[in-house]
Amino acid sequence: MGKLTGVLYACLIAYLTGWYLGHWSGNFSLLLFVLTLVTFVYWLAEQFFFKRRRERAARQAAAQIAARKQELARQGIRQADGEEPAKVRERLLMQPWWLDWTAGLFPVILAVFLLRSFLFEPFKIPSGSMVPTLLVGDLILVNKYHYGVRLPVLNTKIVENNTPERGDVIVFRYPRNPSIDYIKRVVALPGDEVAYVDKRLYLNGKPVPMRPLPEFYDEDGQRYAQQFAEQFDGREHRILTNADRPPFVLATYPFPHKDSCSYNAEGVRCKVPEGHYFVMGDNRDNSEDSRFWGFVPDQNIVGRAFFVWMNFRDFTRIGSFQ
């Protein structure tokens, strides 16, 4: 079993190394699920076989030591060389390394799996598409149960809860490659008619309320951008635009329900199909979003982003956000 465990750990290290180096894409939810199952099997084997075998060996050793002492006492020998009974028992009951690093880790891995699958999941912001709301390097928490309880790995909803609202920041599986997680803001719900024309957002024929703010300096991009406060149903958030970028979409991908959208030199107009959402980045001219690759199906939604729990470059980033 020690050799088998060593091989499993070698495979895990090779997989994680290749994932980190970009040789293949990984699925952390699936990996965590597999680790939970494997360590559970080891834990069961420990509870019902290996532990009992060690306890049986300890009892046999204790009986042999007691019999030897009795025989020596019969011969008049009061002291004898040998390991102390307590130390012998401790040595025989000790878990081998391969059980300590599998069965011993099962409760921890199970707790992480349940917490990450059903309550909260951490994410790292990799790009500037959500600036100024979220900056590169922000470590955020995502509420996994806000939009309903979903089965791990399969992401199938089993318990209904809230539905996404306009203005929510959501994490979802990228429709073009579900192994990648994206984060954007919901700007239109199923049945909405949404338009982004001349860098202004319209919902059902009406412009979304927007007011100008002081220019924003993007430290990563080392440039200033126009900044506005945009409002959905009384909730306000900030967005950026770049006056030097054209309002129209330069290129799009094929996507389901693309016939619900029309493109021209001024921008894009879409009718959001049922069970789908139209999402955009707050950094409007630096975000590849629903304008380019289409709608987000409800089944792709992972959860609602709501809190920055760490940014190692700027601790003042810690806190909730709109």
N, C-alpha and C positions, 0 to 999 in steps of 0.2 A: 504493500500500500504506500509505503514511503516513496518508492520509485514512481508509482503512478501519480501521486500528488506532485512530485517534482516535475513530471512531464506536463501536468495540467498548469502548473504555475509558469513553466517555460512558455507554453502556448499563450497564456494570458499576457505575459510580458511582451512577447513578440507581437501580439495583436495590438496592444496599447502603443507600442513603439511605432508600428506602421501607421496607426491612426494619427499619432502625434506628428509624424513626419509627412503626412499627407499622401501616403501610398494607397490608402483606401479610406472610404468614409465609414464611420462607426455609428452604431445605434446604442447610446448609453442606457436607455430604458431596457432594451433587450439584454444587454450585457449584465445589468444589475439583476434582471429577472433570472438569467442563467446562473449567476453567482449565488443567488438566493436558493435556487433549487439544488445546486451541487453541494453547498454547505449544509443544507437541510438533510440531504442523504447521509453525509458524514456525521451529522449530529444524531440522526436516528441510529446509525451504526454504532456510534459511541455509547448512546444510552442503553441500547439493548444487546450489544455484543462486546465491544472492546472494553468498556468500563467493567462489566460483569466478569470478563475474563481476567482483568487485572485484580479485581477484588478476590476472585477465587484463588489466584496465585498468591496473593497476600495472606489469605487465610491458611493456605497450605504451608507457606513459609513460616508463619507464626506457629502452626502446629508442630512443624519439624524442629523449630528452635526450642519450643517448650519440651518436646520429647527428648531432645538432646540434653537440655539442662537437667531433666529428671533422671536421665541415665547417668550423667556425670555426678549428680548428687548422690545417687545410689552407690557410686564408686568412691564417694567421699571427696570429690573435687568440687570446691565451692565457686571457683572462678575459672572461666574458660575464654580463650581468644575467640573473636568473632564480632560481626557487626551488631550493633544494638538493634533490638526488635523494632523500635520506633523508626529508626532510619531505614531498616529493610522494608517496612510497610510503606513509608513515604516514597522510597525509590520505586517500588513495584506499582504503586498507584499513580505515579506521575504520567501525564499524557505525553506521548511522543510528539515531536515537533510537527509532524504532518497532521495530527489531530488538533493540536493547539492552533494551527493556522488555517483550519477548515471548520471543524465543529465548534471550536472556541470562538470563531468570528461570526457564526450564524446569527446569534441574537442581534449583533450590531448591524450586520448587513440587512437582516429582516426589518429592523427599525428604520433604517435609511430608505429601504425599498418602499415601505408603507408610507413614510412621511413624504417622500418625493412623488409617489404615485397618486396619492389622494389628498394631500394637504398643500404643501408648498414645494416649489422647485426653484433652485437658483440658476441664473443665466448671466452670461457676461456680454455686454454690448460690444460687438466687434467692429461696427462701422459708424459713420456719422449721419446716417439717414434719419435719425430721430433727434438730432440737435435742433433746438436748444434744450428740449425736455430731458433727453438722455445723452450723455457724452460717452465717447469711446473710453472703455475701461471701467464704466459703471458696472457694479455687480448688483443685480436686481433679484427680487423675489417675485414669483408668479403664483397667484392663488389658483390651485388646481380644481377646487370644488365650486368656485363661484358660478361657473356656467354649467354645473352638473357633474356628477361623479362618473368617471370613465374607467373602463378596464385598462390596466397597464399594458403597454406594448400594442394592443389592438386599437386602443383609443376609442372604443365603442362606448357610447353613453348608456349607462344603466339607471341613473337617477337624474331626473330633471331638476334644474334650479333656475337661476336667472338666465336671461338671454342677453347677448351683447347689446350695448347702447351706443349711440353716436357719441364719439369722444373717448370711448374706452381704448386703452392701450392694451393690445393683445399679443400673445405669443402663439404662433401657429406653425403647422408643418407647411413648408413651401410647396405649393401645388405642383410645381414642375419637378421637384425632387423632395419627396416627403421625409427623407432622412436628414434634411436640413431644417433648422428652426429659424423662423423670421419673427421680427417684432415691428408692428406698425400700429397706426391709429385707425379705428373704425370711423369712417365718415359717412357711410350710407348703409341702410338696412335692407332686408328683402322687400322688394316692391318699390323702393325709392327710385326716383329719377335723379341721377347725380350728374353734374357737369363741372369740369374744371376748365374754365375759359378765360384767356388772358390773365392767368394766374390768380383767378378768383373762383372760389368754390360756391356752387349753387346746388340747392336741394329742392326738388319738386318745384322748380321754376323760380325760387326765391334765393337771393344771395345770403350766404351764411354771414352773420354779424362779424365784423372785423374792424379793429382800430389799430392805428400805427403806434409803434413803440420805438425807443431809441435803437440805433443800429447795434447789431450784435457782432462782437469780435470772436471769430472762430480761431482758437489757438492752434488747433491741429492743421487747419487749412491756411492759417495766417492771412486771413482776409476779413473784411467787414461784409455783413449781409443785412438786407432789409429785414426788419423784425415786426411782426404783427401779433396782436392778441385775437385769437379766433374763438368763437363761442358756440357751443352746442347745448341747448336746453338749460341755459343758465350756468353751465360749467365752462370755464375759460382755460385755454392753453396757448402757448406761444408757437409760432411758426416762422420759418425763414424763407425768403425768396432771393433770387439773384437776378438783378436787372439785366445782366449781360446774357442770360440764357433764354432761348426762345420759349414761347408758351406751349408749342405743340410737342407731341411725342415723336421722337426721331425714328424709333423702330419698336415693333411689338412682336410678341411671340404668338403662335397659334394657341388658343385656349378655349375651353368649353363656353358656350353662350357668347362667343365673340360677336355674333350677329346682333346682340343686344347693345352693342357699342358703335358709335360713329366717330370718326376722326377727321379733323380738318386743320387748317393752318392756325386756328385760334385755340385748339385744345381737343378735349374729348367729352363725349356725352354717353351715358350708359343707363340702361334700365336694369336694376339689380334683380336677378332671378331669385325665386324662393329657395330658402335653405343656403343662401350665399351672402357674403358681405363684401363691400368695397372698402379697401384700406389704402391709406397713404402715409408716407413718412412726414414728419413735421419739417424736415429740411427739404422742402418741396422740389427744389431744383437739383437735389443730390440724393434722390431716392428712387430706386426701381421698385415700383409697387403695382397696384391693380391697374394703373394706366397702361402698364407694359405687359403684364402676364395674366391679367384677369382677376376673377373673383375668388374669394376664400370660402370653400365649402365649410359648413358647420362642423362636419366630422374631422376637419383638420385643426380645429381650435384646441390649443393646449391649456390656456388659462389666461387670467387677467393680470397684467403686470401692475404693481402698485407701490413698490418700495425699493429704494436704493439702500442696500445694507453695507456697502463698502465701495470706496474708490481710493486706491492706495496713493494716488497722486493728489487727491483733494478730499480730505475728510469732511469738509463742509457739505459735500454732496449727499451725505447720509440723510435719509428721510423719505417721506412719501412724496408723490408727484401726481399731477393731473395729466 
